[in-house]
Amino acid sequence: MIIVQYLARRLAFVIPLVLGIVFITFMLVRIGGQDAVGMLAGPMAGKAEVEMIRRNLGLDKPLWEQFFIYAQSVLQGDMGKSWQSGRPVLDEILTRISASLELLLISIALGTLVGVPVGLRAAMKPNKAFDQISRIASLISFSVPTYWMALMALFVFFLGLGWAPPPMGRLDLAVFPPATVTGSYFIDSLLAGDMQAAGSAAGHLVLPVLVFSLIIAAPTIKQTRAIALEVLGSDYIRLARLYGYGKGTIRRIALRNSFVPIITYIGAELATLLAAVALVELVFSWGGLGQWGLNAILFGDFAAVQGYVLVLALFASSVYLIVDLIVLIAEPRMRR
């Protein structure tokens, strides 16, 4: 009952928040200075052709009327059509989001599995060799720009060593994609029994997953270490040491009491990673939602930009909601 009431309160907060994001995005893309009509018409188009395109796209109406029409359409599940492809924005999103989620979820799992244990071990022996090495490594990974790390990975493993496949999507050009079940080429290939496609998909996943996992693991190590150090310095840990508990027991107590702040931090990071993965997708020509959204921003595709930002807002709101529910279940004191 408490969880249901909590969900109702959170949804009552999320709905106006998403509407506000939709309004701000709608206004920003129109006052941003990009002339999308001119891009569509081309440099040789006359004034009459430009005006005709403007009327067809509904850009000749006042801004408030354009927003009212757009909001009404979104509530009916219609995000408009992409001006670049001519396809419905919702279809483009549904087609591409699985590619982004495949890369994102695998990278998050790997980055968390590395970052949390390393951060905990560093906190157990602060200022020792392992702690110093992990702090320096996480600082370097955290400081290096995402696109530079991706480009260097390609330079070393593709151009230099020849171990990685060319950055031309999720499969080799000679391999046909499997029938869509989950949206992940690797999993769908295994389900279809197509080992050639599964091998190709796995090979294309390795480098972008490695790059993005490092980007995720670096701040996770730093934050986990800081949280664990605070817990290890608490009174109940000192009391456990006085009672003569072993290192394994103290480690379990510290991990249990660090769980809520760590999962909260990981959730906050996850909420922003769907947008951050766009640069990795662009470098590796991944063809996911992030790459599509960046191209829409560069070419002034208003409908696509609005749909992309709306998906990011919904994704972030969903992640925060799920994290809050996990915290509510894992920490009984929060139910008060």
N, C-alpha and C positions, 0 to 999 in steps of 0.2 A: 504493500500500500504506500509506504514511504517513497519507494522508487517511482511508482506511478505519479505521485504528487510532484516529485522532483522533476520528472520528465515533462509534466505539464507546465511547470514554471519555466523550465529552460526553453521549451518550444515557444512559449509566450514572449520570451526575450529574443530568440533567434529570428523569428519571422520579421519583426520591424527592422532588425539589424540587416538582414539580407535585402529587404526592400530599400533601405538607405544606401547600401552598397550599389544596388542596381541603379538608383537615381544618380549617385555621384559619378559612377562609371559612364552612364549615358551622357551626362553633361560634359565630362572631361574629354571624351573622344570627339565631341562636336566642337569644342572650343580649343582643341589642341593645335589648330593651324594646318592640319593636313587636308589637302583637297582631294578627297577620294573620287569625286566626280571627274576631275581633271585627269586622274590616273586611269580611270575606266575609259574615258572618251579618247584619250591619246592626244599627242601634240598637234595632229592635223585636223582635229574636230572643230567645227564651227560653233558659233554661239547658239544656234538653234538646236544642234545635237546635244550640246552640254545641258541646255535647259530641258530638253526632252528626258535625258537621263535623270536629271534632278527631280523632275516630276514623277517619273516611274519609281524612283526610290523613296518618294515621299519627303524629300529634303527641302521642298519648297514651302512646307507648312511651318508655322511657328514651333519653337522648341517645346513648349508645354503640350501642344497637340501631338507632336511626334512622340513625346514620352508617354502620354496617355495611351496612344495606339500601341506602343511597344509593350507597356506594362499589361495591357489587356491581352495581348497576344501571348506573353510569357505565362500568364495565369492559365491560359488554355493549352499550354505545352508547345507553343509555336515561338521559336526564337528568331524567326526570320531566315533569310537565305544569305549565304556567303556570296559576296560580290565577286570574289575571285573564281570560285569553282561553280557557282550557280546552284549548289546543293543546299538543302536545309541545314542550318547550323546544328540542330539537334542530331541529325544523322552523322555529321562530321565528328561531333563530340563522341557519340556512341561508338563510332568506328575506330577512333584513335585512343580513347582513354584506356583501353585494355593494354596497349603497348606501354603507356606511361606507368600504369599500375604494376605491370610485370617488372619493369626496371626498378620502380620505387620500392615495392614490397620486399623483393629479394635483397636490395641494397640495405634497407632498414634492418632486416633480420640479421644480415651479416655484420653490419656496423654496430648493432646493439650487442650481438653475441661477442664481439671483440671489445667494444668500448666499456661495457659494464664490468666484466671480470678484471680487465686491465686497471680500470679506475679503482676498483675495490682493493686489488693487490697493492697498488701504489699507496693507497691510504693506510694499509696495514703496516707498512714499513716506510714512513715518510722520510724524505731526504736521503734514502739509500740509492744504490745504483739503479735498480729497476725504476724507482720513482723518478729519478732525474732523466733517464732515457725516455720514459713514456711521456713525461711533460714536454721535453724538447721535440719529440716526434709529433705529438698532438698539436703543439704550437706551430710547427712548420706546416702541417697539413691544414690547420685552421686558417693560416695566413695566406696560403697560395690561392690565387683566383681559380675558380672552378674550370673555366674554359682553358686556362693555361695548363692545368694538370691534365685535362683530357687531351690537349694537343701534344704535350710531352709524352703521354702514354702511347699515343699513335706513332709519334716519331721514333720511340725506342722499340716498341713491340711489333709495329707494322712495317715501318720503313727500315729500321735498323736490323732487327732480328728476324723479321718475317714470320713471327709466331702467330700474330693476330690476323683475322680476315680483314679485307678492305672495309672502311667505314661507309657502307652503302646500304644501310637498313638492317633488318632483323634476320634476313636469310640470304644465302648466296643467290646470285641471279639465275642460276640454272636449276634451283630447287623451287618447287611449287609449294605454296603455303598449305597447311592442313585445313580440314573443315573446322570451322569455329565452334568451340564448345565453351572454353573458359576465356578465350582471348589471348592466352599465352601460347605462342608458337611452340615452345618447348613441351609444355604439358599436353597441348592438343596433338602434337606429333606422336608423343608416347601413347596417348589414348588411341590414336589411329594406327599404331604399330608401324609408323614410318620412321625408321631409324636414321635414314639419310637426312630427313628434315629435322629430326631431333638433334642430331649431331651438329648440323649447320646452325640451328637456333642457339644451342649451348655455346658454340664457338663465338657467335656474335654477342652473346650476353656477357662473356667473361670480362672484357676490358671496360665497358661502361659500368658494369656492376662493381668492379674493383675500384674505379675512380670515385664513384658516388659513395661507396662504402667507406672509403677513407675520409671523405668529406663529412659523413655522418659520425664516424667513430671518433674523430678528433675532438669535437666539443663534448661528446658523451663521456670520454675519458676524463676530461677536465672537470665537468660538472659532477660526475659520479665521485671522483676523488674528493672534491670539496664537500659534497653531502656526507660521504662516509667519514671524513675527518671530523666533521662536526658531531656526528653520531658517536664516534669512538671517543670523543672527549667529554661525553655526557656522564652524568652521575651514575646512571644504572650500569654503564659499561665498566666504570671504575669499581663499582660494587661487585660486579661479576668477577673481575680480576682478583679482588680481595678474597672472594670466596673460593678462589682457586680453579675456576672453570678453564678448560683448555682452549687453545687457539681456535679450534674448529667450532666450538660452542659460541665463543665470542664473535667469530665471523658470521655465524648464522643469526645471532641476535642483531648484529650491526646491519646485515643484509635485510632482515625483516623490518627494522625501523627506518631503513633507507628506501624501502620499496616505493612508498607513496611519493616522496619528492622526486625520485628518479623517474617513475612512470609519468608524473606530471610534466617533468622537463622533456622527456622523449615525446610525449603527446604534443607539447607546444612546438617542438622542432618539426614533428611530422606534419603539422598543420601548414607549415610554410614550404615543405619540401616538394609538393606537387608543382609549385612555381619554380623552385630552384633547379629542378631536374631539366628544365627547358634548355639550359645551356649545354648540358651533356647530350641531350637529344639532338641539338643543332650540330654539334661537332661530329657525332656519329651518324648523322642522317637517319635517326631512329624512326621518324615518321609518327611520333606520338602526339599527344595533346599539347605538350609544351612547345615543341617545334612549330606546330600549326598556329598556336597562339602568338608566338614571336613573329611569325611571318604576317599574321593578321595585323599586328601592331605596326610593323614596318610599312605595310601597304595601305594602311588606313581603312581596313575592312571593318566598318563600324559594327555590323551585326555579329561578326565572328569575335571581335574583341569583347563585346558585351556578353556573349555566351561564354567565352573563356573565363572572364572575371567572375561571372555568376557561378560557374562550376567550382572555381577556386574558393569562393565564399561558402558554398554549400559543403565542400569537402572539409574546410577548416572548421565549420560549425559542427559537422558530424564527428570529426575527430575529438574536438573538445567535449562534446556530449558523451562519447564513448569513454574517454579518459575519466570524466567526472563519475560515470557509473562504476567504472573499475575501482576508483578510489572509494566510492560510497560502499561498495561490497567488501573491499579489502580492509577498510578502516571503520569499525563500528562506531567510533566516537563521532564521525562525520554525520551520522544519521540524526544527531540531535539538532 
